[in-house]
Amino acid sequence: MAINLMTTIKGSLLEGFFPEGWDLDAIDKIVSRKPETLTKPEKWWNKKFEPVACASLEDFDTMMGHEIALAILNAKMKKKQIAFILPVGPMGMYRWAVYFLKEWNIDCKHVHGFNMDEWSDEKGTTLPAKDSGAFQNAMEGAFYGPLGKLTVPKSQRNFATKKNLPLFGEKIRALKKKGAELITVFGIGRACHIAFWEPHFAAEYKSEAAWKREDYRLGAQLCPLTVEQNAITSFKSRTTLVPTRANTIGPGLFLMSNRIIGGCDGTLGRGMQWQGMSLWMSLHHKPTPWIPSTYMPTMPGRLFFLEELAGPLEAECN
């Protein structure tokens, strides 16, 4: 008999820990597949969805940044407005998006940015904009600021504050009604969230249709896997700095996208990583509210990923 999570979880501290809609045996079968099958399409994938393998982090940042910059350029050439739902994580692509836009001398007066989430307390009050951990601070420093005179107008930069997040849906729908394209740029969480829309939220909805209608949530309660992921990726292991709540957009907004630009860069060096399982689940598990990221391949666009994440996802002691 195998000795693993599934065979030892009963009576352990992890019994009842994972989202109740997760079939761990089914997930394990998915993530045990051969690496070369990662990009093999599933029947529910959009015909215009494409996973793109990147050999290095440098390639990943450049290619994803180029994809964002090219979308801005194309909208400018068509004389159309363009709206982006934007993440803080991954981040390296913003440097290259800035580089290409500056090289092409393309201003962003036609661009509208909507940050997908922000740390908060239980009432939806967010970190101060200039806090080193605030996503607004990160976006100003990585994208809006470095663009200089070409930057997105301040009135068109939207952050997920208690006051502004509830207005995102109205603003985005108004832009789309006028012909604007909506692109969701995203990473995939350890618990397979998109933004901070967590898997355990699924238990609160009577139907998939009801789940899909939700635009946002203030003071959302985060999955423990999300807290620890961010302790590792954003807070230099200091779990005590990571809030347990966040404001976040919901599927009512990210599923409205005309196109998506995704990125998975979750490697840690020396063979260690945190994102391979999440990537496999996102691409090859049938779409379900219990795994929010499974809906992203149902939309047109590209998902850039580091080749290392494909695996094989087998034990290697470090």
KEKE-383643 format. One record per residue (C-alpha): residue number from 0; residue in one letter; x, y, z. Coordinates in steps of 0.05 Angstrom, whole numbers, plus 5000, padded with zeros to 4 digits. Each point is the difference from the previous one (the first is absolute). Example, Ala and Ser with C-alpha at 12.3 -4.5 7.8 and 13.67 -1.06 7.14 Angstrom:
! residues 2
torpa sevo->0 | lolo->A | xx->5246 | yy->4910 | zz->5156
torpa sevo->1 | lolo->S | xx->5027 | yy->5069 | zz->4987
//
This chain:
! residues 318
torpa sevo->0 | lolo->M | xx->5000 | yy->5000 | zz->5000
torpa sevo->1 | lolo->A | xx->5024 | yy->5070 | zz->4983
torpa sevo->2 | lolo->I | xx->5019 | yy->5045 | zz->5058
torpa sevo->3 | lolo->N | xx->4979 | yy->5071 | zz->4979
torpa sevo->4 | lolo->L | xx->4952 | yy->5056 | zz->5018
torpa sevo->5 | lolo->M | xx->4937 | yy->4962 | zz->4981
torpa sevo->6 | lolo->T | xx->5018 | yy->4937 | zz->5039
torpa sevo->7 | lolo->T | xx->5021 | yy->5036 | zz->5063
torpa sevo->8 | lolo->I | xx->4954 | yy->5060 | zz->5003
torpa sevo->9 | lolo->K | xx->4946 | yy->4967 | zz->5043
torpa sevo->10 | lolo->G | xx->5008 | yy->5021 | zz->5072
torpa sevo->11 | lolo->S | xx->5056 | yy->5049 | zz->4982
torpa sevo->12 | lolo->L | xx->5003 | yy->5075 | zz->5010
torpa sevo->13 | lolo->L | xx->4986 | yy->5007 | zz->4925
torpa sevo->14 | lolo->E | xx->4934 | yy->4963 | zz->5001
torpa sevo->15 | lolo->G | xx->4948 | yy->5051 | zz->4978
torpa sevo->16 | lolo->F | xx->5055 | yy->5051 | zz->4982
torpa sevo->17 | lolo->F | xx->4995 | yy->4999 | zz->4924
torpa sevo->18 | lolo->P | xx->4939 | yy->5029 | zz->4964
torpa sevo->19 | lolo->E | xx->4943 | yy->4950 | zz->5006
torpa sevo->20 | lolo->G | xx->4989 | yy->4999 | zz->4924
torpa sevo->21 | lolo->W | xx->5071 | yy->4974 | zz->4987
torpa sevo->22 | lolo->D | xx->5005 | yy->4927 | zz->4982
torpa sevo->23 | lolo->L | xx->5072 | yy->4988 | zz->5020
torpa sevo->24 | lolo->D | xx->5005 | yy->4933 | zz->4965
torpa sevo->25 | lolo->A | xx->4975 | yy->5030 | zz->4934
torpa sevo->26 | lolo->I | xx->5047 | yy->5059 | zz->5008
torpa sevo->27 | lolo->D | xx->5059 | yy->4954 | zz->5013
torpa sevo->28 | lolo->K | xx->4985 | yy->4962 | zz->4935
torpa sevo->29 | lolo->I | xx->5001 | yy->5065 | zz->4961
torpa sevo->30 | lolo->V | xx->5066 | yy->5025 | zz->5029
torpa sevo->31 | lolo->S | xx->5034 | yy->4932 | zz->4990
torpa sevo->32 | lolo->R | xx->4995 | yy->5005 | zz->4924
torpa sevo->33 | lolo->K | xx->5061 | yy->5006 | zz->4956
torpa sevo->34 | lolo->P | xx->5028 | yy->5071 | zz->4993
torpa sevo->35 | lolo->E | xx->4993 | yy->4999 | zz->4924
torpa sevo->36 | lolo->T | xx->4924 | yy->4993 | zz->5006
torpa sevo->37 | lolo->L | xx->4991 | yy->5065 | zz->5040
torpa sevo->38 | lolo->T | xx->4982 | yy->5040 | zz->4938
torpa sevo->39 | lolo->K | xx->4955 | yy->4947 | zz->4969
torpa sevo->40 | lolo->P | xx->4931 | yy->5034 | zz->4992
torpa sevo->41 | lolo->E | xx->4939 | yy->4978 | zz->5039
torpa sevo->42 | lolo->K | xx->4932 | yy->5001 | zz->4967
torpa sevo->43 | lolo->W | xx->4978 | yy->5060 | zz->5043
torpa sevo->44 | lolo->W | xx->5058 | yy->5044 | zz->4979
torpa sevo->45 | lolo->N | xx->4984 | yy->5059 | zz->4956
torpa sevo->46 | lolo->K | xx->5026 | yy->4988 | zz->4930
torpa sevo->47 | lolo->K | xx->5038 | yy->5066 | zz->5006
torpa sevo->48 | lolo->F | xx->5032 | yy->4983 | zz->5067
torpa sevo->49 | lolo->E | xx->5074 | yy->4984 | zz->4998
torpa sevo->50 | lolo->P | xx->5049 | yy->4979 | zz->5055
torpa sevo->51 | lolo->V | xx->5070 | yy->5026 | zz->4984
torpa sevo->52 | lolo->A | xx->5061 | yy->4966 | zz->5030
torpa sevo->53 | lolo->C | xx->5059 | yy->5045 | zz->5020
torpa sevo->54 | lolo->A | xx->5070 | yy->4972 | zz->5009
torpa sevo->55 | lolo->S | xx->5022 | yy->5052 | zz->5051
torpa sevo->56 | lolo->L | xx->4973 | yy->5054 | zz->5046
torpa sevo->57 | lolo->E | xx->5032 | yy->5052 | zz->4955
torpa sevo->58 | lolo->D | xx->4961 | yy->4972 | zz->4940
torpa sevo->59 | lolo->F | xx->4936 | yy->4997 | zz->5041
torpa sevo->60 | lolo->D | xx->5004 | yy->5073 | zz->5023
torpa sevo->61 | lolo->T | xx->5017 | yy->5025 | zz->4930
torpa sevo->62 | lolo->M | xx->4948 | yy->4959 | zz->4963
torpa sevo->63 | lolo->M | xx->4944 | yy->5017 | zz->5048
torpa sevo->64 | lolo->G | xx->5020 | yy->5073 | zz->5002
torpa sevo->65 | lolo->H | xx->5000 | yy->5001 | zz->4924
torpa sevo->66 | lolo->E | xx->4929 | yy->4970 | zz->4999
torpa sevo->67 | lolo->I | xx->4974 | yy->5056 | zz->5045
torpa sevo->68 | lolo->A | xx->5036 | yy->5055 | zz->4961
torpa sevo->69 | lolo->L | xx->4976 | yy->4972 | zz->4933
torpa sevo->70 | lolo->A | xx->4928 | yy->5001 | zz->5024
torpa sevo->71 | lolo->I | xx->5008 | yy->5074 | zz->5019
torpa sevo->72 | lolo->L | xx->5033 | yy->5015 | zz->4932
torpa sevo->73 | lolo->N | xx->4945 | yy->4964 | zz->4961
torpa sevo->74 | lolo->A | xx->4945 | yy->5037 | zz->5037
torpa sevo->75 | lolo->K | xx->5036 | yy->5066 | zz->4986
torpa sevo->76 | lolo->M | xx->5005 | yy->4984 | zz->4926
torpa sevo->77 | lolo->K | xx->4925 | yy->4983 | zz->4998
torpa sevo->78 | lolo->K | xx->4985 | yy->5064 | zz->5038
torpa sevo->79 | lolo->K | xx->4964 | yy->4961 | zz->5054
torpa sevo->80 | lolo->Q | xx->4999 | yy->5001 | zz->5076
torpa sevo->81 | lolo->I | xx->5028 | yy->4939 | zz->5036
torpa sevo->82 | lolo->A | xx->4989 | yy->4977 | zz->5071
torpa sevo->83 | lolo->F | xx->5046 | yy->4955 | zz->5039
torpa sevo->84 | lolo->I | xx->4986 | yy->4961 | zz->5064
torpa sevo->85 | lolo->L | xx->5070 | yy->4999 | zz->5029
torpa sevo->86 | lolo->P | xx->5036 | yy->4957 | zz->5052
torpa sevo->87 | lolo->V | xx->5057 | yy->5010 | zz->5049
torpa sevo->88 | lolo->G | xx->5032 | yy->4932 | zz->4988
torpa sevo->89 | lolo->P | xx->5030 | yy->4986 | zz->4953
torpa sevo->90 | lolo->M | xx->5036 | yy->5066 | zz->4994
torpa sevo->91 | lolo->G | xx->5061 | yy->4993 | zz->4956
torpa sevo->92 | lolo->M | xx->4961 | yy->5011 | zz->4936
torpa sevo->93 | lolo->Y | xx->4983 | yy->5072 | zz->5017
torpa sevo->94 | lolo->R | xx->5073 | yy->5021 | zz->4991
torpa sevo->95 | lolo->W | xx->4999 | yy->4973 | zz->4929
torpa sevo->96 | lolo->A | xx->4931 | yy->5028 | zz->4984
torpa sevo->97 | lolo->V | xx->5028 | yy->5068 | zz->5019
torpa sevo->98 | lolo->Y | xx->5063 | yy->4987 | zz->4958
torpa sevo->99 | lolo->F | xx->4961 | yy->4984 | zz->4937
torpa sevo->100 | lolo->L | xx->4950 | yy->5057 | zz->5007
torpa sevo->101 | lolo->K | xx->5058 | yy->5049 | zz->5009
torpa sevo->102 | lolo->E | xx->5037 | yy->4971 | zz->4940
torpa sevo->103 | lolo->W | xx->4937 | yy->5007 | zz->4957
torpa sevo->104 | lolo->N | xx->4983 | yy->5068 | zz->5032
torpa sevo->105 | lolo->I | xx->4928 | yy->4977 | zz->5013
torpa sevo->106 | lolo->D | xx->4963 | yy->5040 | zz->5053
torpa sevo->107 | lolo->C | xx->4947 | yy->4968 | zz->5044
torpa sevo->108 | lolo->K | xx->4946 | yy->5054 | zz->4999
torpa sevo->109 | lolo->H | xx->4952 | yy->4947 | zz->4973
torpa sevo->110 | lolo->V | xx->5017 | yy->4950 | zz->5056
torpa sevo->111 | lolo->H | xx->4957 | yy->4987 | zz->5062
torpa sevo->112 | lolo->G | xx->5031 | yy->4959 | zz->5056
torpa sevo->113 | lolo->F | xx->4962 | yy->4961 | zz->5053
torpa sevo->114 | lolo->N | xx->5042 | yy->4967 | zz->5054
torpa sevo->115 | lolo->M | xx->4967 | yy->4934 | zz->5015
torpa sevo->116 | lolo->D | xx->5011 | yy->4998 | zz->5075
torpa sevo->117 | lolo->E | xx->5030 | yy->5032 | zz->5062
torpa sevo->118 | lolo->W | xx->5016 | yy->4979 | zz->5071
torpa sevo->119 | lolo->S | xx->4946 | yy->5022 | zz->5050
torpa sevo->120 | lolo->D | xx->4969 | yy->4989 | zz->5068
torpa sevo->121 | lolo->E | xx->4933 | yy->4966 | zz->5011
torpa sevo->122 | lolo->K | xx->4962 | yy->5064 | zz->4982
torpa sevo->123 | lolo->G | xx->5037 | yy->5011 | zz->4934
torpa sevo->124 | lolo->T | xx->5045 | yy->5056 | zz->5025
torpa sevo->125 | lolo->T | xx->5065 | yy->4994 | zz->4960
torpa sevo->126 | lolo->L | xx->5073 | yy->5013 | zz->5015
torpa sevo->127 | lolo->P | xx->5024 | yy->5072 | zz->4989
torpa sevo->128 | lolo->A | xx->5016 | yy->5011 | zz->4927
torpa sevo->129 | lolo->K | xx->5075 | yy->5010 | zz->5014
torpa sevo->130 | lolo->D | xx->5008 | yy->4941 | zz->5047
torpa sevo->131 | lolo->S | xx->5056 | yy->4954 | zz->4974
torpa sevo->132 | lolo->G | xx->4951 | yy->4942 | zz->4999
torpa sevo->133 | lolo->A | xx->4944 | yy->5037 | zz->4965
torpa sevo->134 | lolo->F | xx->4983 | yy->4979 | zz->4929
torpa sevo->135 | lolo->Q | xx->4986 | yy->5072 | zz->4981
torpa sevo->136 | lolo->N | xx->5071 | yy->5018 | zz->5021
torpa sevo->137 | lolo->A | xx->5027 | yy->4941 | zz->4960
torpa sevo->138 | lolo->M | xx->4962 | yy->5020 | zz->4937
torpa sevo->139 | lolo->E | xx->5021 | yy->5073 | zz->5003
torpa sevo->140 | lolo->G | xx->5072 | yy->4978 | zz->5009
torpa sevo->141 | lolo->A | xx->5002 | yy->4946 | zz->4946
torpa sevo->142 | lolo->F | xx->4955 | yy->5026 | zz->4945
torpa sevo->143 | lolo->Y | xx->4965 | yy->5067 | zz->5006
torpa sevo->144 | lolo->G | xx->5061 | yy->5038 | zz->5026
torpa sevo->145 | lolo->P | xx->5053 | yy->4973 | zz->4953
torpa sevo->146 | lolo->L | xx->4957 | yy->5017 | zz->4939
torpa sevo->147 | lolo->G | xx->5013 | yy->5073 | zz->5014
torpa sevo->148 | lolo->K | xx->4965 | yy->5047 | zz->4951
torpa sevo->149 | lolo->L | xx->4969 | yy->4940 | zz->4964
torpa sevo->150 | lolo->T | xx->4964 | yy->4975 | zz->5062
torpa sevo->151 | lolo->V | xx->4927 | yy->4983 | zz->5013
torpa sevo->152 | lolo->P | xx->4963 | yy->5063 | zz->5024
torpa sevo->153 | lolo->K | xx->4990 | yy->4999 | zz->5075
torpa sevo->154 | lolo->S | xx->4925 | yy->5005 | zz->4992
torpa sevo->155 | lolo->Q | xx->5002 | yy->4934 | zz->4961
torpa sevo->156 | lolo->R | xx->5039 | yy->4961 | zz->5053
torpa sevo->157 | lolo->N | xx->4953 | yy->4960 | zz->5045
torpa sevo->158 | lolo->F | xx->5021 | yy->4965 | zz->5064
torpa sevo->159 | lolo->A | xx->4960 | yy->4951 | zz->5041
torpa sevo->160 | lolo->T | xx->4983 | yy->5045 | zz->5057
torpa sevo->161 | lolo->K | xx->4937 | yy->4995 | zz->5042
torpa sevo->162 | lolo->K | xx->4970 | yy->5060 | zz->4963
torpa sevo->163 | lolo->N | xx->5023 | yy->4986 | zz->4929
torpa sevo->164 | lolo->L | xx->4996 | yy->4924 | zz->4993
torpa sevo->165 | lolo->P | xx->4923 | yy->4999 | zz->5001
torpa sevo->166 | lolo->L | xx->5002 | yy->5047 | zz->4939
torpa sevo->167 | lolo->F | xx->5045 | yy->4956 | zz->4957
torpa sevo->168 | lolo->G | xx->4942 | yy->4962 | zz->4968
torpa sevo->169 | lolo->E | xx->4964 | yy->5064 | zz->4980
torpa sevo->170 | lolo->K | xx->5063 | yy->5032 | zz->4972
torpa sevo->171 | lolo->I | xx->5022 | yy->4938 | zz->4961
torpa sevo->172 | lolo->R | xx->4931 | yy->4987 | zz->4971
torpa sevo->173 | lolo->A | xx->4995 | yy->5073 | zz->4978
torpa sevo->174 | lolo->L | xx->5068 | yy->4995 | zz->4965
torpa sevo->175 | lolo->K | xx->4981 | yy->4935 | zz->4965
torpa sevo->176 | lolo->K | xx->4934 | yy->5031 | zz->4978
torpa sevo->177 | lolo->K | xx->5041 | yy->5054 | zz->4965
torpa sevo->178 | lolo->G | xx->5042 | yy->4947 | zz->4964
torpa sevo->179 | lolo->A | xx->5058 | yy->4992 | zz->5047
torpa sevo->180 | lolo->E | xx->5035 | yy->4933 | zz->5005
torpa sevo->181 | lolo->L | xx->5008 | yy->4969 | zz->5070
torpa sevo->182 | lolo->I | xx->5063 | yy->4960 | zz->5014
torpa sevo->183 | lolo->T | xx->5012 | yy->4964 | zz->5065
torpa sevo->184 | lolo->V | xx->5074 | yy->4992 | zz->5018
torpa sevo->185 | lolo->F | xx->5009 | yy->4949 | zz->5055
torpa sevo->186 | lolo->G | xx->5041 | yy->4951 | zz->5039
torpa sevo->187 | lolo->I | xx->4974 | yy->4935 | zz->5031
torpa sevo->188 | lolo->G | xx->5000 | yy->4992 | zz->5075
torpa sevo->189 | lolo->R | xx->5025 | yy->4940 | zz->5039
torpa sevo->190 | lolo->A | xx->4926 | yy->4985 | zz->5015
torpa sevo->191 | lolo->C | xx->4983 | yy->5014 | zz->4927
torpa sevo->192 | lolo->H | xx->4968 | yy->5067 | zz->5013
torpa sevo->193 | lolo->I | xx->4994 | yy->5055 | zz->4948
torpa sevo->194 | lolo->A | xx->5012 | yy->5067 | zz->5034
torpa sevo->195 | lolo->F | xx->4982 | yy->4981 | zz->5072
torpa sevo->196 | lolo->W | xx->4936 | yy->4964 | zz->4979
torpa sevo->197 | lolo->E | xx->5011 | yy->4937 | zz->5042
torpa sevo->198 | lolo->P | xx->4975 | yy->4929 | zz->4989
torpa sevo->199 | lolo->H | xx->4962 | yy->4996 | zz->5066
torpa sevo->200 | lolo->F | xx->4953 | yy->5056 | zz->4977
torpa sevo->201 | lolo->A | xx->4966 | yy->4947 | zz->4956
torpa sevo->202 | lolo->A | xx->4964 | yy->4972 | zz->5061
torpa sevo->203 | lolo->E | xx->4959 | yy->5064 | zz->5007
torpa sevo->204 | lolo->Y | xx->4966 | yy->4995 | zz->4932
torpa sevo->205 | lolo->K | xx->4940 | yy->4957 | zz->4980
torpa sevo->206 | lolo->S | xx->5022 | yy->4997 | zz->4928
torpa sevo->207 | lolo->E | xx->5059 | yy->5011 | zz->4953
torpa sevo->208 | lolo->A | xx->4959 | yy->5055 | zz->4966
torpa sevo->209 | lolo->A | xx->4992 | yy->5038 | zz->5067
torpa sevo->210 | lolo->W | xx->5075 | yy->4993 | zz->5013
torpa sevo->211 | lolo->K | xx->5016 | yy->5027 | zz->4931
torpa sevo->212 | lolo->R | xx->4959 | yy->5063 | zz->5012
torpa sevo->213 | lolo->E | xx->5040 | yy->5026 | zz->5060
torpa sevo->214 | lolo->D | xx->5041 | yy->5062 | zz->4982
torpa sevo->215 | lolo->Y | xx->5040 | yy->5009 | zz->5064
torpa sevo->216 | lolo->R | xx->5008 | yy->4987 | zz->5074
torpa sevo->217 | lolo->L | xx->5024 | yy->5047 | zz->5056
torpa sevo->218 | lolo->G | xx->5041 | yy->4971 | zz->5057
torpa sevo->219 | lolo->A | xx->5001 | yy->4931 | zz->4969
torpa sevo->220 | lolo->Q | xx->5026 | yy->4945 | zz->5045
torpa sevo->221 | lolo->L | xx->5062 | yy->4969 | zz->4970
torpa sevo->222 | lolo->C | xx->5018 | yy->4927 | zz->4995
torpa sevo->223 | lolo->P | xx->5059 | yy->4981 | zz->5046
torpa sevo->224 | lolo->L | xx->5037 | yy->4976 | zz->4938
torpa sevo->225 | lolo->T | xx->4995 | yy->5071 | zz->4972
torpa sevo->226 | lolo->V | xx->5028 | yy->5031 | zz->5064
torpa sevo->227 | lolo->E | xx->5060 | yy->4954 | zz->4999
torpa sevo->228 | lolo->Q | xx->5011 | yy->5009 | zz->4925
torpa sevo->229 | lolo->N | xx->5004 | yy->5075 | zz->5010
torpa sevo->230 | lolo->A | xx->5045 | yy->4993 | zz->5061
torpa sevo->231 | lolo->I | xx->5049 | yy->4964 | zz->4954
torpa sevo->232 | lolo->T | xx->4992 | yy->5041 | zz->4937
torpa sevo->233 | lolo->S | xx->4987 | yy->5071 | zz->5026
torpa sevo->234 | lolo->F | xx->5018 | yy->5005 | zz->5074
torpa sevo->235 | lolo->K | xx->5068 | yy->4964 | zz->5003
torpa sevo->236 | lolo->S | xx->4972 | yy->4943 | zz->5042
torpa sevo->237 | lolo->R | xx->4971 | yy->5047 | zz->5053
torpa sevo->238 | lolo->T | xx->4930 | yy->4971 | zz->5008
torpa sevo->239 | lolo->T | xx->4984 | yy->5049 | zz->5056
torpa sevo->240 | lolo->L | xx->4997 | yy->5057 | zz->4949
torpa sevo->241 | lolo->V | xx->4949 | yy->4966 | zz->4954
torpa sevo->242 | lolo->P | xx->4927 | yy->5022 | zz->5010
torpa sevo->243 | lolo->T | xx->4947 | yy->4945 | zz->5001
torpa sevo->244 | lolo->R | xx->4951 | yy->5044 | zz->4961
torpa sevo->245 | lolo->A | xx->4999 | yy->5035 | zz->4933
torpa sevo->246 | lolo->N | xx->4954 | yy->5038 | zz->4953
torpa sevo->247 | lolo->T | xx->4993 | yy->4964 | zz->4934
torpa sevo->248 | lolo->I | xx->4965 | yy->5000 | zz->4933
torpa sevo->249 | lolo->G | xx->4956 | yy->4939 | zz->4986
torpa sevo->250 | lolo->P | xx->4983 | yy->4956 | zz->4941
torpa sevo->251 | lolo->G | xx->4946 | yy->5050 | zz->4978
torpa sevo->252 | lolo->L | xx->5058 | yy->5044 | zz->4977
torpa sevo->253 | lolo->F | xx->5057 | yy->4954 | zz->4979
torpa sevo->254 | lolo->L | xx->4953 | yy->4955 | zz->4960
torpa sevo->255 | lolo->M | xx->4977 | yy->5062 | zz->4961
torpa sevo->256 | lolo->S | xx->5069 | yy->5004 | zz->4968
torpa sevo->257 | lolo->N | xx->5007 | yy->5004 | zz->4925
torpa sevo->258 | lolo->R | xx->5069 | yy->4971 | zz->5008
torpa sevo->259 | lolo->I | xx->5047 | yy->4976 | zz->5055
torpa sevo->260 | lolo->I | xx->5075 | yy->5005 | zz->5012
torpa sevo->261 | lolo->G | xx->5023 | yy->4953 | zz->5054
torpa sevo->262 | lolo->G | xx->5066 | yy->4984 | zz->5032
torpa sevo->263 | lolo->C | xx->5029 | yy->4945 | zz->5044
torpa sevo->264 | lolo->D | xx->5071 | yy->5013 | zz->5024
torpa sevo->265 | lolo->G | xx->4997 | yy->4964 | zz->5067
torpa sevo->266 | lolo->T | xx->5069 | yy->4968 | zz->5004
torpa sevo->267 | lolo->L | xx->5047 | yy->5010 | zz->5059
torpa sevo->268 | lolo->G | xx->5067 | yy->4974 | zz->4975
torpa sevo->269 | lolo->R | xx->5039 | yy->4937 | zz->5016
torpa sevo->270 | lolo->G | xx->4943 | yy->4958 | zz->4971
torpa sevo->271 | lolo->M | xx->4949 | yy->5029 | zz->5049
torpa sevo->272 | lolo->Q | xx->4933 | yy->5029 | zz->4978
torpa sevo->273 | lolo->W | xx->4930 | yy->5015 | zz->5026
torpa sevo->274 | lolo->Q | xx->4957 | yy->5007 | zz->4937
torpa sevo->275 | lolo->G | xx->5005 | yy->4937 | zz->4958
torpa sevo->276 | lolo->M | xx->4940 | yy->4965 | zz->5032
torpa sevo->277 | lolo->S | xx->4958 | yy->5064 | zz->4994
torpa sevo->278 | lolo->L | xx->5018 | yy->5006 | zz->4926
torpa sevo->279 | lolo->W | xx->4982 | yy->4928 | zz->4985
torpa sevo->280 | lolo->M | xx->4934 | yy->5006 | zz->5037
torpa sevo->281 | lolo->S | xx->4983 | yy->5065 | zz->4963
torpa sevo->282 | lolo->L | xx->5012 | yy->4970 | zz->4931
torpa sevo->283 | lolo->H | xx->4974 | yy->4929 | zz->5008
torpa sevo->284 | lolo->H | xx->4946 | yy->4999 | zz->5053
torpa sevo->285 | lolo->K | xx->4930 | yy->5010 | zz->4974
torpa sevo->286 | lolo->P | xx->4976 | yy->5071 | zz->5016
torpa sevo->287 | lolo->T | xx->4970 | yy->5005 | zz->5070
torpa sevo->288 | lolo->P | xx->4988 | yy->5057 | zz->5050
torpa sevo->289 | lolo->W | xx->5041 | yy->4958 | zz->5049
torpa sevo->290 | lolo->I | xx->5061 | yy->5013 | zz->4955
torpa sevo->291 | lolo->P | xx->4990 | yy->5071 | zz->4974
torpa sevo->292 | lolo->S | xx->5060 | yy->5000 | zz->4954
torpa sevo->293 | lolo->T | xx->4970 | yy->4943 | zz->4959
torpa sevo->294 | lolo->Y | xx->4956 | yy->5051 | zz->4964
torpa sevo->295 | lolo->M | xx->5058 | yy->5038 | zz->4970
torpa sevo->296 | lolo->P | xx->5014 | yy->4951 | zz->4943
torpa sevo->297 | lolo->T | xx->4927 | yy->5007 | zz->4978
torpa sevo->298 | lolo->M | xx->5017 | yy->5071 | zz->4976
torpa sevo->299 | lolo->P | xx->5043 | yy->5024 | zz->4942
torpa sevo->300 | lolo->G | xx->5071 | yy->5020 | zz->5016
torpa sevo->301 | lolo->R | xx->5067 | yy->4974 | zz->5023
torpa sevo->302 | lolo->L | xx->5028 | yy->4971 | zz->5064
torpa sevo->303 | lolo->F | xx->5076 | yy->5006 | zz->5005
torpa sevo->304 | lolo->F | xx->5034 | yy->4951 | zz->5046
torpa sevo->305 | lolo->L | xx->5070 | yy->4978 | zz->5019
torpa sevo->306 | lolo->E | xx->5017 | yy->4932 | zz->4970
torpa sevo->307 | lolo->E | xx->5025 | yy->4975 | zz->5068
torpa sevo->308 | lolo->L | xx->4929 | yy->5003 | zz->5027
torpa sevo->309 | lolo->A | xx->4978 | yy->4945 | zz->4952
torpa sevo->310 | lolo->G | xx->5040 | yy->4951 | zz->5043
torpa sevo->311 | lolo->P | xx->5003 | yy->4942 | zz->5007
torpa sevo->312 | lolo->L | xx->4970 | yy->5018 | zz->5068
torpa sevo->313 | lolo->E | xx->5037 | yy->4947 | zz->5039
torpa sevo->314 | lolo->A | xx->5036 | yy->5000 | zz->5066
torpa sevo->315 | lolo->E | xx->5070 | yy->5030 | zz->5001
torpa sevo->316 | lolo->C | xx->5029 | yy->5013 | zz->5069
torpa sevo->317 | lolo->N | xx->5032 | yy->5068 | zz->5008
//
